Amino acid sequence: MRIGELAARAGISRDTVRFYERTGLLAADRLPNGYRDFPPEAVPWLRYVRTAQALGFPLAEIARLGAELSAAPDAPARLAELFREKIALVDARIAELSALRAELAERAGAGCPLEPERWAPAVSGPA
């Protein structure tokens, strides 16, 4: 199928299809007229890529995992483990952000939120 049809079926732009092709996430044959010809399985693959991105996986990891999982007999179990790992990372980030929020809230209620005397070097005057 040509790029416009693939983009429409996958719900993405032609530019996104071209980007994925340049980065190696997607491959196409070239027709004699130079047009790209994508296989039908490119549609579910692109939907997988978009879903994985929405779940927080970077493109490099998606490419690596796609190759690994396509050959793995235990792909669902492997994906579940990857999701548990991602959940742990998200939980850690939530904890960091909660601590940051608490610090900001505490400082917002202070007379001087940056409290320069806390970190400024002591200035000694004449004795």
Residue pairs with C-beta under 8 A, 6 or more apart in sequence:
1 9
1 37
1 38
1 39
1 40
1 42
2 35
2 36
2 37
2 38
3 14
3 17
3 18
3 28
3 35
3 36
3 38
4 14
6 17
6 38
6 42
6 43
6 46
7 13
7 14
7 16
7 17
9 43
10 17
10 42
10 43
10 46
10 47
10 50
11 47
11 50
12 46
12 50
17 26
17 38
17 46
20 26
20 46
20 49
21 27
21 28
21 36
23 59
23 63
24 63
25 49
25 59
25 62
25 63
25 66
26 38
26 42
26 45
26 46
28 36
28 37
28 38
28 42
29 36
29 37
30 36
30 37
31 37
45 66
48 62
48 66
49 59
49 62
49 66
52 62
52 65
53 59
53 62
55 83
55 86
56 86
56 90
57 65
57 86
65 82
68 78
69 75
69 78
69 79
72 78
107 113
107 114
107 115
